[in-house]
Amino acid sequence: MSPEQPTHEVLAALDASAAAGAVLDTAVRVGRLTDSTVVAVHVRSDPAVPVDVVASLAEERGIALRVLDGDPGPTLIEALRGPEAIAAVIGGSARSVRPGPGACRVSRTILEQSDGPVVVVPPDTGPHQEIRRLLLPLEGSEASSRAVLDQLVPLVATDIELEVLHVFTPATVPPMLDQPTYDLDTLGKAFLSRHCPGASRIEFRGGGVVDQVTRLSVDHHADLIVLTWSQSPSPRHAQVVRGVLAASSLPVLLLPVLAVAPVDPAPAPAAAPASGTITLVHR
């Protein structure tokens, strides 16, 4: 893919809220991360409503604006399913994945129905540098690991550091750690061999998942948090996503866990990104 003429698009979903500028700025960084053109998309339910605010924001950043008419949620989903769209950037918070009348309807529609990656920009996000360090909490399931290999790895087109985090809760601490001949290094190699082939080290921590994700993202100066999720807003399925969105001021990249066919237990090598290098680091 030529750096001068990217063939893919990152769509920044804009409304006239105060968060629109942060959404656009984050989309620009995601565009550079993925070597993609950034397009601002604004959907108006009434064609007579002026688009001066979003048009001015896009023009200030030299970003093309695409104005669509219709119901915002379904219209944006249709745009995201276009052949050139590879990711969406939206404004949001924990309310985006909260069931009930207090949720943001448009954000929820995008998160629950998008077939591809969506970056959620918290309302209090501040200015950040280029996206160079990604924090990836991995739970260790086949479906979530496949989402990373199938969606994240091909998406990245620049050199990054991908910090993998696995949090042990009281219910998930492996009993073999009580054995004197079995240590975290051995467990880490086995974990990454199965869930992130090609990596050699991983960060293990104990405690609450949301708390550890938030702490590590600050301690290691992460630029983006990557989470997989089932696209179900029910309290049982969305606890970590809601918790991280509520606690972190960093943008969060959500990868939908799509249905996957059973795979051979023997780990397969991870697919390499189109360009750039992903380096998994351990602190």
ABEGO torsion letter per residue (X at the ends): XBAABBABBBBBBBBABAAAAAAAAAAAAAAAAAGBBBBBBBBBABAABBAAAAAAAAAAAGBBBBBBBEBAAAAAAAAAABAABABBBBBBBAAAABBEAABBAAAAAAAAABABBBBBBBAABBBBBBBABBBBBBAGBAAAAAAAAAAAAAABABBBBBBBBBBBBAAABBAAAABAABBAAAAAAAAAAAABBGBABBBBBBEBAAAAAAAAAAAAGBABBBBBBAGBABAAAAAAAAAAAAABABBBBBBBBBBBBBBBABBBBBBBBABEBBBBBBX
